[in-house]
Amino acid sequence: MSDIAVDLVVLGGGSGGYSAALRASQLGMSVALIEKDKVGGTCLHVGCIPTKALLHSAEIADNTRDAARFGVTTTLHGIDVAAVSAYRQGIIDSKYKGLQGLLKARGIQMVDGHGTLTSPTTVQVGDTTVTGKNVVLATGSYAKTLPGLDIGGRIMTSEQALTLDYVPKKVIVLGGGVIGVEFSSVWRSWGSEVTIIEGLPRLVPAEDESVSKQFERAFRKRGIEFKTGVRFQSATQNDSGVVVTLEGGETVEGDVLLVAVGRGPSTNNCGFDTVGVEMDRGYVLTNERLQTNIPGVYAVGDIVPGLQLAHRGYQHGIFVAEDLAGLNPIVVSDINIPKVTYSEPEIASVGLGETVAKEQYGEANIAVYDYNLAGNGKSHILETSGSIKVVRVIDGPVVGVHMIGARVGELIGEAQLIVNWEAHPEDIAPHLHAHPTQNEALGEAFLALAGKPLHAM
Ligand SMILES: Cc1cc2nc3c(=O)[nH]c(=O)nc-3n(C[C@H](O)[C@H](O)[C@H](O)COP(=O)(O)OP(=O)(O)OC[C@H]3O[C@@H](n4cnc5c(N)ncnc54)[C@H](O)[C@@H]3O)c2cc1C
């Protein structure tokens, strides 16, 4: 391929990179998008999409097992992992094809191969020099492990776990954060015995404490075991299984060990340090406008310290493209990015937790209402329990919404609009929520905080 000169060079075709490319081309810029593997990145190929497909299969297994209670006669014979894989891969293939078509239709020049930043305006891909007026770094992240814990065989990260061709009888999951609980939920629904090991004092430690407590109760009820506040010491494996030893000597045995201890930035061998891009432990440092210390070089997505979520990457990419086009977009602040933990039950949250809100605004200035889903008709029909907790500043806006229960991820859209638009419960109270929906539970919480609870005290 001969050398390429464009307005914008994007290095990495995941959520952050491809959204920057799409928006920039929409705004009239010529764009080259460099990708060494497959556009769509982690989210499409080994993250968000495949895991949600597994969770849907898991939900169907649970529904089949419980069907008799709802008057449907059926028997769960087992999980056909090959069929699950075909279903999962079919979704990925279709979305991958769609994305490739969209990038082509927008006139984005695709460059296949590993790119290395060689100057503030150039990326080298094999023999091809790609030059841009601006460069966006979007090389994403990889699954981390712990010192001395080698990935291979029965010890795996989410990437290998996704393509496991059998349902393990006993699973050990190291890490009780989003990815760990997501896989735990799937495996339990498919019939595995699951033990989670979490070093912090609670599962899903990034969520509001009361939500974590309810989540632990729900997992316990499902028969998922967990050990919190304990540290991993070592793991050994042989032909028949894995043994994990915890600090203090306790051991846990399983067929496989999933290591879900977080994700690190994929910035090795990308030339960033050579060109002088300021970094911290592999992450690329930026200002709030996602500019690195090198003029004209931006960074988006998982390589920028903060939440590692696909929709944050999308928003970063859109932001940079619009900023370059002089549209002065609104800065994306991490605290108001919606988060969903996909499992049974789900957790969905946005904004400040109760404790943080009280620290930030003073205890006397915060009001909290925790609406129990037991009062919500649709949740009762679905036989889910949980709650919707809304945190507001007294005489001020809603600053946090924290939800737990089946399907609450679908409610985060309204919650994030309210928090981001700084709406007061009194503004929301006159607006209707359709009956019977789980969405009504949000409405009930806002009514209560506006001083006029309907189906609650
Ligand atoms: C199991 C799992 C489940 C997840 N579920 C969710 C979810 O439900 N919701 C959610 O919001 N997020 C989820 N995530 C997180 C989400 O996938 C990431 O936040 C998102 O993919 C980050 O986008 P990115 O563009 O920064 O990086 P990536 O998606 O990692 O993309 C980076 C791309 O850059 C390419 N690349 C890297 N270096 C080079 C180079 N030198 N030259 C050329 N190309 C290069 C890579 O091949 C890759 O395609 C999940 C992640 C995992 C692992």
The ligand as an SDF file (V2000), in Angstrom:
LIG
                    3D

 53 58  0  0  0  0  0  0  0  0999 V2000
  -15.8880   -9.7780   28.9260 C   0  0  0  0  0  0  0  0  0  0  0  0
  -16.1290   -8.3010   28.7170 C   0  0  0  0  0  0  0  0  0  0  0  0
  -17.4190   -7.8290   28.7620 C   0  0  0  0  0  0  0  0  0  0  0  0
  -17.6550   -6.4820   28.5710 C   0  0  0  0  0  0  0  0  0  0  0  0
  -18.9430   -6.0280   28.6210 N   0  0  0  0  0  0  0  0  0  0  0  0
  -19.1870   -4.7170   28.4600 C   0  0  0  0  0  0  0  0  0  0  0  0
  -20.5240   -4.2420   28.4660 C   0  0  0  0  0  0  0  0  0  0  0  0
  -21.4730   -5.0050   28.6020 O   0  0  0  0  0  0  0  0  0  0  0  0
  -20.7300   -2.9240   28.2970 N   0  0  0  0  0  0  0  0  0  0  0  0
  -19.6970   -2.0450   28.1330 C   0  0  0  0  0  0  0  0  0  0  0  0
  -19.9390   -0.8400   28.0070 O   0  0  0  0  0  0  0  0  0  0  0  0
  -18.4040   -2.4680   28.1050 N   0  0  0  0  0  0  0  0  0  0  0  0
  -18.1390   -3.7760   28.2590 C   0  0  0  0  0  0  0  0  0  0  0  0
  -16.8450   -4.2110   28.1920 N   0  0  0  0  0  0  0  0  0  0  0  0
  -15.7690   -3.2200   28.0190 C   0  0  0  0  0  0  0  0  0  0  0  0
  -15.6350   -2.8050   26.5470 C   0  0  0  0  0  0  0  0  0  0  0  0
  -15.4410   -3.9310   25.7470 O   0  0  0  0  0  0  0  0  0  0  0  0
  -14.4610   -1.8280   26.4050 C   0  0  0  0  0  0  0  0  0  0  0  0
  -14.6350   -0.7610   27.3040 O   0  0  0  0  0  0  0  0  0  0  0  0
  -14.3580   -1.2800   25.0040 C   0  0  0  0  0  0  0  0  0  0  0  0
  -14.1940   -2.2990   24.0630 O   0  0  0  0  0  0  0  0  0  0  0  0
  -13.1860   -0.2930   24.9050 C   0  0  0  0  0  0  0  0  0  0  0  0
  -13.0810    0.2090   23.6200 O   0  0  0  0  0  0  0  0  0  0  0  0
  -11.6730    0.7220   23.0550 P   0  0  0  0  0  0  0  0  0  0  0  0
  -11.9550    1.2470   21.6960 O   0  0  0  0  0  0  0  0  0  0  0  0
  -11.0320    1.6160   24.0290 O   0  0  0  0  0  0  0  0  0  0  0  0
  -10.7420   -0.5510   22.9730 O   0  0  0  0  0  0  0  0  0  0  0  0
  -10.8870   -1.9640   22.2620 P   0  0  0  0  0  0  0  0  0  0  0  0
  -12.2990   -2.3430   22.0600 O   0  0  0  0  0  0  0  0  0  0  0  0
  -10.0300   -2.8890   23.0430 O   0  0  0  0  0  0  0  0  0  0  0  0
  -10.2790   -1.7250   20.8140 O   0  0  0  0  0  0  0  0  0  0  0  0
   -8.9480   -1.4680   20.5900 C   0  0  0  0  0  0  0  0  0  0  0  0
   -8.6140   -1.9340   19.1840 C   0  0  0  0  0  0  0  0  0  0  0  0
   -7.3120   -1.4710   18.8360 O   0  0  0  0  0  0  0  0  0  0  0  0
   -6.6270   -2.5020   18.1360 C   0  0  0  0  0  0  0  0  0  0  0  0
   -5.1990   -2.2260   18.3310 N   0  0  0  0  0  0  0  0  0  0  0  0
   -4.5060   -2.2060   19.4890 C   0  0  0  0  0  0  0  0  0  0  0  0
   -3.2380   -1.8240   19.2760 N   0  0  0  0  0  0  0  0  0  0  0  0
   -3.1140   -1.6420   17.9520 C   0  0  0  0  0  0  0  0  0  0  0  0
   -2.0350   -1.2430   17.1270 C   0  0  0  0  0  0  0  0  0  0  0  0
   -0.8420   -0.9470   17.6300 N   0  0  0  0  0  0  0  0  0  0  0  0
   -2.2490   -1.1620   15.7900 N   0  0  0  0  0  0  0  0  0  0  0  0
   -3.4670   -1.4370   15.2500 C   0  0  0  0  0  0  0  0  0  0  0  0
   -4.5210   -1.8030   16.0030 N   0  0  0  0  0  0  0  0  0  0  0  0
   -4.3470   -1.8960   17.3380 C   0  0  0  0  0  0  0  0  0  0  0  0
   -7.1210   -3.7790   18.7790 C   0  0  0  0  0  0  0  0  0  0  0  0
   -6.9500   -4.8740   17.9060 O   0  0  0  0  0  0  0  0  0  0  0  0
   -8.5870   -3.4490   19.0360 C   0  0  0  0  0  0  0  0  0  0  0  0
   -9.3990   -3.8320   17.9640 O   0  0  0  0  0  0  0  0  0  0  0  0
  -16.5750   -5.5820   28.3350 C   0  0  0  0  0  0  0  0  0  0  0  0
  -15.2700   -6.0700   28.2620 C   0  0  0  0  0  0  0  0  0  0  0  0
  -15.0530   -7.4240   28.4400 C   0  0  0  0  0  0  0  0  0  0  0  0
  -13.6520   -7.9410   28.3320 C   0  0  0  0  0  0  0  0  0  0  0  0
  1  2  1  0
  2  3  1  0
  2 52  2  0
  3  4  2  0
  4  5  1  0
  4 50  1  0
  5  6  2  0
  6  7  1  0
  6 13  1  0
  7  8  2  0
  7  9  1  0
  9 10  1  0
 10 11  2  0
 10 12  1  0
 12 13  2  0
 13 14  1  0
 14 15  1  0
 14 50  1  0
 15 16  1  0
 16 17  1  0
 16 18  1  0
 18 19  1  0
 18 20  1  0
 20 21  1  0
 20 22  1  0
 22 23  1  0
 23 24  1  0
 24 25  2  0
 24 26  1  0
 24 27  1  0
 27 28  1  0
 28 29  2  0
 28 30  1  0
 28 31  1  0
 31 32  1  0
 32 33  1  0
 33 34  1  0
 33 48  1  0
 34 35  1  0
 35 36  1  0
 35 46  1  0
 36 37  1  0
 36 45  1  0
 37 38  2  0
 38 39  1  0
 39 40  1  0
 39 45  2  0
 40 41  1  0
 40 42  2  0
 42 43  1  0
 43 44  2  0
 44 45  1  0
 46 47  1  0
 46 48  1  0
 48 49  1  0
 50 51  2  0
 51 52  1  0
 52 53  1  0
M  END
$$$$
